[in-house]
């Protein structure tokens, strides 16, 4: 490894990460985390704007030379999960923990602010960097709200980049791909209305349970018969509720589920395909249906040039063989996708898993933790990616 972060900075990153981890805050409640960030920026003499999308913070750092503006983002929110850990930095808030690594991301971006302030000429050869500390990535659409409040236009953002520690990749590796990397996250609710009656006399009813069962089966054809085998799509019904008596055919049934898509084409087409399947099956059984379809996250799609910047940065810092595509694509969702729909950019993974240390638990697990060597690695690669982008643009 050819790390360019000194040991004092590494300890600083660990200290910040453990402080944030110990005091996790749920989406749109990241007040203490935001205060930690703004105190840090004040000490560095960096101007900032806070309370964006309630608890978000942004800070523009200008090299003083004309060039592009690169947005660099870290998310700050935790999850409603009870932490199973014996670490001294275990969450002090029962039922809330940093089970995804956002504490690491915030710490790394704070470290980047320090690095730039101490060596701005080397890291920012020209142009500007917009540091974005974002709230509510976990289902709160914090990125959308920051965009709606105009940060891209106000700061004339040209491109965007973000990292995520990733326990599915060993520490010392960086995961990045061209094109789709994480899936769109959609939610749907289907309410079926039939005609209730006695379970022994089904001929006088329209059974919403039978209708719903056929809808569940038919929805799978969106994947098996409507999706290019080289593309990816998941349709999952995770909830099916109807009735409360063994001998009564109920009047209604309700299905809830999720759709995950990778490509822009599938993202645009799936809602209409789902509607046709659901309404067609319901009509065949004489039932009526109502569909509520909600878009949470878009597909996270990397622009190839920006992905190549990250690859170059990884090789410069960690050497040949440090970049991987294995265990990099995921059907999970990420709201950084909202930024990537507006400007070209790259979202990449920094390996944080370590079998030797027992750091193998997946994200959103109650036992999740990371190899903290990933903090200095993430900062080094991120800093180099910023330098390369601004140097070339």
NORSULJO-V350350 format. One line per field, one symbol per residue. phi: phi as a letter, one per 40 degrees, with the letter a starting at -180 (. if undefined). Layout:
phi = ???
This chain:
phi = .bcbbccccdccccccccccccbcbcdgbcccccccccccccccgbcabbgcfgbcbbacbbcgbdicbbcbbbcbcbbcbccbabcccddcbdgbacbbhcccccccccccdcdcccaccccbcagbbbcbbccfccgbfccdcccccgcccdbfcbaaaabacaccbcdhbbbabcgcbbccbbbbbbbbbbbcicccbcccbbccccdccccdcccccdccbbbddccbabbbcbaabagabcbbcccbabbbabbbbbccccdcccdccccccccccccccgcbbbbbbbcbbcccbccdccccdcdccccccbgdgccbbcfbcaccbaccdccccbbcaabbbbdbcacdcgcbcccgccbcabcccccccdcccccccdccccccb
